[in-house]
Amino acid sequence: MAGRRRLEQVHIKGVNRQLAAIAARRGGWFDRTDAVAAGYSDAEISERVRAGRWTRVRRGAYAEVGSADESLPPWERAAWLHVRAAKAYFHRLGGRAVVSHQSALLLHGLQISEVDLSRVHVTRRAGPGRSGRTLCQHAAQPPVTEVATIDDTQVTSAPRAVVEAIRSVPYPTAVSVVDAALRGGLADRDQLREMLRRFGRQRGVRTAQRALAFGDGRSESVGESRMRVLLADLGLPPAVPQAVIVDRSGTFVARVDLLLREWNVVIEFDGVGKYDSRQALVAEKLREDQLRDLGYQVVRATWTDLDDPTTFVARLSRAIHRSTQQPLARVTPPTTTDAVHGSSDETPVHS
């Protein structure tokens, strides 16, 4: 998966060859014993940590982070380090635990920027669950069929990891996880339903059921997922993700983030870096003009609107009020290929 490949594409270059080989074999981390065997003294290890060249991923285990700093944005850098921390904890715990929950999702290649990465999650096969500052240990015995091996690290299977995560995070984040899992083909809805059924009435199951029912693989970003949740909280009909709009001759005009088709209102979520050049910005403005010419109201939203939706709700209310009953272009949802992991709402909307 692309996310997993990106997390693994940062090369270790701030250590000697012997230690680099060990770290590469282990998936990007090494411990004190490895470093000493490769010729580093305790003083040299401490100096590299103080200088920010190495970072502790757990007590006595390290990763070289210079290359991560150079090529990854902050959240992806945190994910890069979390993957190494998860592998290091698995190594320390041996066969007594498997990496699970959101930590397992990262190893499966699923990246959700809202997931808390402050602690590594593992599931112990014996003993009670317990939590610390950097490690959360859950108590369960996943069957062999629900355990996978990635880079010599045992993790819960993709469907189980998704369900574990959505049981333990807030509802909006759970929806983002479900959307991303469906979109990326990590699991299909039937697999997730069956997996969730196995957890019975455990804590978080109701939240997970809601998120799974609401999830839609057509949402292409966390921002779009969060916006769908906000619109539902406002009591609005379900928004159509990635709706395709054509003009009256059937010519493609735009694929929009979200469409409230009852009022012909388009919602576009502007994440960081969405328009990386002036040319792209101009093209987007022309596209927006075309949509308005066809009778659509366009409302733009940002992360700020999700954190405090007051002004967005006011803009949306005005757009709905302005909406007219003039004839519209035909609107169709994504093709079967686009929506293979998405919602079952595939009925075309005609003018």
C-alpha positions as CSV (number, residue, x, y, z in Angstrom):
1,M,0.0,0.0,0.0
2,A,1.2,3.5,-0.9
3,G,1.1,4.8,2.7
4,R,3.1,1.9,4.0
5,R,5.7,2.3,1.3
6,R,6.1,6.0,2.0
7,L,6.7,5.3,5.7
8,E,9.4,2.8,4.7
9,Q,11.1,4.9,2.0
10,V,13.3,7.0,4.4
11,H,16.8,5.6,4.5
12,I,19.1,5.4,7.5
13,K,22.1,7.5,6.8
14,G,23.3,8.9,10.2
15,V,24.7,5.6,11.5
16,N,27.7,3.4,10.5
17,R,27.3,0.5,8.1
18,Q,27.0,-2.2,10.7
19,L,24.3,-0.4,12.6
20,A,22.5,0.7,9.5
21,A,22.3,-3.0,8.4
22,I,20.8,-4.0,11.7
23,A,18.3,-1.2,11.7
24,A,17.3,-2.0,8.1
25,R,16.8,-5.6,9.0
26,R,14.6,-4.7,11.9
27,G,12.5,-2.2,10.0
28,G,14.2,1.1,11.0
29,W,15.1,0.8,14.6
30,F,18.0,-0.5,16.8
31,D,18.7,-0.8,20.5
32,R,21.5,0.1,22.8
33,T,23.1,-3.4,22.5
34,D,23.1,-3.0,18.7
35,A,24.7,0.4,18.9
36,V,27.4,-0.7,21.4
37,A,28.2,-3.8,19.2
38,A,28.6,-1.4,16.2
39,G,31.2,0.7,18.1
40,Y,29.2,3.4,19.7
41,S,29.8,4.3,23.4
42,D,27.0,5.2,25.8
43,A,28.3,8.8,25.7
44,E,28.1,8.8,21.9
45,I,24.5,7.4,22.0
46,S,23.5,10.2,24.5
47,E,25.1,12.9,22.4
48,R,23.3,11.8,19.3
49,V,20.0,11.8,21.1
50,R,20.6,15.3,22.5
51,A,21.6,16.5,19.1
52,G,18.3,15.2,17.6
53,R,20.1,12.8,15.2
54,W,18.6,9.8,17.0
55,T,15.4,9.6,18.9
56,R,14.2,7.1,21.5
57,V,11.3,5.1,20.2
58,R,11.1,3.2,23.5
59,R,13.4,2.9,26.5
60,G,16.7,1.6,25.2
61,A,15.7,1.6,21.5
62,Y,16.3,4.3,18.9
63,A,15.7,5.4,15.3
64,E,17.8,7.8,13.2
65,V,15.5,10.6,12.3
66,G,17.4,13.1,10.1
67,S,16.1,11.7,6.9
68,A,12.6,11.7,8.2
69,D,12.8,15.3,9.2
70,E,14.0,16.2,5.7
71,S,11.3,14.6,3.7
72,L,8.1,14.1,5.7
73,P,5.5,16.6,7.0
74,P,5.0,16.6,10.8
75,W,2.2,14.1,11.1
76,E,3.8,11.6,8.7
77,R,7.1,12.0,10.6
78,A,5.2,11.0,13.8
79,A,3.7,8.0,11.9
80,W,7.2,7.1,10.7
81,L,8.5,7.1,14.3
82,H,5.4,5.3,15.6
83,V,5.9,2.4,13.2
84,R,9.4,1.9,14.5
85,A,8.3,2.2,18.1
86,A,5.7,-0.5,17.5
87,K,8.3,-2.8,16.0
88,A,10.6,-2.1,18.9
89,Y,7.9,-2.8,21.5
90,F,6.9,-6.0,19.8
91,H,10.6,-7.2,19.9
92,R,10.8,-6.4,23.6
93,L,7.5,-8.2,24.4
94,G,8.4,-11.2,22.2
95,G,5.5,-13.6,21.6
96,R,3.5,-12.3,24.5
97,A,1.7,-9.6,22.5
98,V,0.8,-8.5,19.0
99,V,0.7,-4.9,17.7
100,S,-2.9,-3.8,17.4
101,H,-5.5,-1.0,17.1
102,Q,-4.2,2.2,15.4
103,S,-0.6,1.0,15.6
104,A,-1.5,-2.1,13.5
105,L,-3.3,0.2,11.1
106,L,-0.1,2.1,10.5
107,L,1.8,-1.1,9.8
108,H,-0.9,-2.1,7.4
109,G,-0.4,1.2,5.6
110,L,-3.4,3.2,6.7
111,Q,-2.6,6.7,7.7
112,I,-5.3,8.9,9.4
113,S,-3.9,12.2,10.6
114,E,-6.4,12.5,13.5
115,V,-5.5,9.3,15.2
116,D,-3.6,9.7,18.4
117,L,0.0,8.4,18.0
118,S,1.3,9.2,21.5
119,R,1.1,5.6,22.6
120,V,1.8,2.3,20.8
121,H,-1.1,-0.2,21.1
122,V,-0.5,-3.9,21.6
123,T,-2.8,-6.8,22.6
124,R,-1.4,-9.2,25.2
125,R,-2.3,-12.8,24.9
126,A,-2.2,-13.3,28.6
127,G,-2.5,-11.1,31.7
128,P,-4.5,-7.9,32.3
129,G,-4.5,-4.9,30.1
130,R,-2.5,-1.9,31.3
131,S,-1.4,1.5,30.0
132,G,1.6,3.7,30.4
133,R,2.8,6.9,28.9
134,T,4.1,5.4,25.7
135,L,2.5,1.9,25.6
136,C,-1.1,0.8,25.9
137,Q,-1.5,-2.9,26.5
138,H,-5.0,-4.5,25.8
139,A,-6.0,-7.9,27.0
140,A,-7.4,-10.3,24.4
141,Q,-6.6,-13.5,22.6
142,P,-7.0,-12.9,18.8
143,P,-7.2,-16.2,16.9
144,V,-4.4,-17.1,14.5
145,T,-6.7,-16.2,11.6
146,E,-6.8,-12.6,12.9
147,V,-3.0,-12.1,13.1
148,A,-0.7,-11.1,10.3
149,T,3.0,-10.7,10.0
150,I,4.5,-7.5,8.6
151,D,8.3,-7.0,8.5
152,D,8.8,-9.7,11.1
153,T,6.3,-8.0,13.4
154,Q,3.0,-9.7,14.4
155,V,0.0,-7.4,14.0
156,T,-3.7,-7.9,14.2
157,S,-5.3,-8.5,10.8
158,A,-6.5,-5.5,8.8
159,P,-10.2,-6.0,9.5
160,R,-9.6,-6.6,13.2
161,A,-7.3,-3.6,13.5
162,V,-9.9,-1.4,11.9
163,V,-12.6,-2.6,14.4
164,E,-10.2,-2.3,17.3
165,A,-9.4,1.3,16.4
166,I,-13.0,2.5,15.7
167,R,-14.1,1.1,19.1
168,S,-11.5,3.2,20.9
169,V,-11.6,6.6,19.2
170,P,-14.2,9.4,19.0
171,Y,-17.0,8.9,16.5
172,P,-15.7,11.5,13.9
173,T,-12.3,9.8,13.9
174,A,-13.9,6.4,13.7
175,V,-15.8,7.5,10.5
176,S,-12.5,8.7,9.1
177,V,-10.9,5.3,9.8
178,V,-13.8,3.4,8.2
179,D,-13.8,5.7,5.1
180,A,-10.1,5.3,4.6
181,A,-10.2,1.5,5.1
182,L,-13.0,1.1,2.6
183,R,-11.3,3.5,0.2
184,G,-8.0,1.8,0.4
185,G,-9.4,-1.8,0.2
186,L,-8.0,-2.7,3.6
187,A,-11.3,-4.4,4.3
188,D,-14.8,-4.4,2.9
189,R,-18.0,-3.6,4.8
190,D,-19.1,-7.2,5.2
191,Q,-15.7,-8.1,6.7
192,L,-15.9,-5.3,9.1
193,R,-19.5,-6.1,10.1
194,E,-18.6,-9.7,10.7
195,M,-15.5,-8.7,12.7
196,L,-17.5,-6.2,14.8
197,R,-20.1,-8.9,15.6
198,R,-17.4,-11.0,17.3
199,F,-16.8,-8.2,19.9
200,G,-20.4,-8.6,21.2
201,R,-21.4,-5.9,23.6
202,Q,-17.9,-4.8,24.5
203,R,-17.1,-1.1,25.1
204,G,-17.1,1.0,22.0
205,V,-19.1,-1.3,19.9
206,R,-22.1,1.0,19.5
207,T,-19.8,3.8,18.3
208,A,-18.2,1.4,15.9
209,Q,-21.5,0.3,14.6
210,R,-22.6,3.9,13.9
211,A,-19.3,4.6,12.2
212,L,-19.5,1.5,10.0
213,A,-23.0,2.3,9.0
214,F,-22.1,5.9,8.1
215,G,-18.7,5.1,6.5
216,D,-18.3,5.7,2.8
217,G,-15.2,4.8,0.8
218,R,-15.8,7.6,-1.7
219,S,-14.6,10.2,0.8
220,E,-11.1,11.0,-0.2
221,S,-9.7,12.7,2.9
222,V,-10.1,13.0,6.6
223,G,-11.5,16.5,6.0
224,E,-14.2,15.2,3.8
225,S,-15.1,12.5,6.3
226,R,-15.3,15.0,9.1
227,M,-17.4,17.3,7.0
228,R,-19.9,14.5,6.3
229,V,-20.2,14.0,10.0
230,L,-20.8,17.7,10.6
231,L,-23.5,17.8,8.0
232,A,-25.2,14.8,9.5
233,D,-25.0,16.5,12.9
234,L,-26.8,19.5,11.4
235,G,-29.7,17.2,10.5
236,L,-29.1,17.5,6.7
237,P,-29.7,14.7,4.2
238,P,-26.6,12.6,3.4
239,A,-24.1,14.4,1.2
240,V,-23.0,12.6,-1.9
241,P,-19.1,12.2,-1.9
242,Q,-17.2,12.8,-5.1
243,A,-20.3,13.5,-7.2
244,V,-19.6,13.9,-10.9
245,I,-21.3,17.0,-12.5
246,V,-21.7,17.3,-16.3
247,D,-23.2,20.1,-18.3
248,R,-26.4,19.9,-20.3
249,S,-24.6,18.3,-23.3
250,G,-23.2,15.6,-21.0
251,T,-19.7,17.1,-21.0
252,F,-17.8,16.5,-17.8
253,V,-17.5,19.7,-15.6
254,A,-16.3,18.6,-12.2
255,R,-16.0,16.0,-9.6
256,V,-16.9,17.7,-6.3
257,D,-16.0,16.8,-2.8
258,L,-19.6,16.8,-1.5
259,L,-23.0,17.5,-3.0
260,L,-26.2,18.3,-1.1
261,R,-28.4,17.4,-4.1
262,E,-31.6,18.5,-2.5
263,W,-30.5,22.1,-2.7
264,N,-27.8,21.9,-5.4
265,V,-25.2,22.9,-3.0
266,V,-21.6,21.9,-3.6
267,I,-19.2,21.8,-0.6
268,E,-15.4,21.8,-1.3
269,F,-13.0,21.0,1.5
270,D,-9.7,22.9,1.1
271,G,-7.0,21.0,2.9
272,V,-3.5,22.2,3.4
273,G,-1.7,22.3,0.0
274,K,-4.7,21.5,-2.1
275,Y,-3.7,24.1,-4.7
276,D,0.1,24.0,-5.1
277,S,0.4,26.6,-7.9
278,R,-1.2,29.7,-9.2
279,Q,-2.2,27.8,-12.3
280,A,-4.1,25.3,-10.2
281,L,-5.8,28.0,-8.3
282,V,-7.0,29.8,-11.5
283,A,-8.3,26.5,-12.9
284,E,-10.2,25.9,-9.7
285,K,-11.8,29.4,-9.9
286,L,-12.9,28.7,-13.5
287,R,-14.3,25.3,-12.5
288,E,-16.3,27.0,-9.7
289,D,-17.7,29.6,-12.2
290,Q,-18.9,26.7,-14.4
291,L,-20.7,25.2,-11.5
292,R,-22.4,28.4,-10.6
293,D,-23.4,28.9,-14.3
294,L,-25.1,25.5,-14.0
295,G,-27.1,26.7,-11.0
296,Y,-25.0,25.2,-8.2
297,Q,-24.1,27.1,-5.0
298,V,-20.5,26.5,-3.9
299,V,-19.4,26.6,-0.3
300,R,-15.8,26.2,0.6
301,A,-14.6,24.8,4.0
302,T,-11.3,24.4,5.8
303,W,-10.0,22.8,8.9
304,T,-10.9,25.9,10.9
305,D,-14.5,25.4,10.0
306,L,-14.4,21.9,11.4
307,D,-12.9,23.1,14.6
308,D,-15.5,25.9,14.9
309,P,-18.3,25.5,12.4
310,T,-20.3,28.7,13.3
311,T,-19.3,30.7,10.3
312,F,-19.4,27.7,7.9
313,V,-23.0,26.9,9.0
314,A,-24.0,30.5,8.3
315,R,-22.4,30.4,4.8
316,L,-24.1,27.1,4.2
317,S,-27.5,28.4,5.3
318,R,-27.2,31.3,2.9
319,A,-26.2,29.0,0.1
320,I,-29.3,26.8,0.7
321,H,-31.5,30.0,0.8
322,R,-30.1,31.2,-2.5
323,S,-30.6,27.8,-4.2
324,T,-33.1,28.1,-7.0
325,Q,-35.3,25.6,-8.9
326,Q,-33.8,26.3,-12.3
327,P,-32.9,23.2,-14.5
328,L,-29.7,21.6,-13.5
329,A,-27.1,19.5,-15.2
330,R,-27.3,15.8,-14.8
331,V,-25.4,14.6,-11.7
332,T,-24.1,11.1,-11.5
333,P,-22.2,9.4,-8.6
334,P,-18.7,7.8,-9.2
335,T,-18.4,4.8,-11.5
336,T,-18.5,1.3,-10.1
337,T,-14.7,1.2,-10.1
338,D,-14.6,4.5,-8.1
339,A,-17.1,3.4,-5.6
340,V,-16.3,-0.3,-5.2
341,H,-15.6,0.2,-1.5
342,G,-18.1,3.0,-1.0
343,S,-21.7,3.6,-0.3
344,S,-24.4,1.6,-2.0
345,D,-26.1,4.9,-3.1
346,E,-25.3,4.7,-6.8
347,T,-28.6,6.0,-8.3
348,P,-27.9,8.8,-10.9
349,V,-29.5,12.1,-10.3
350,H,-31.0,13.7,-13.4
351,S,-32.1,17.2,-14.2
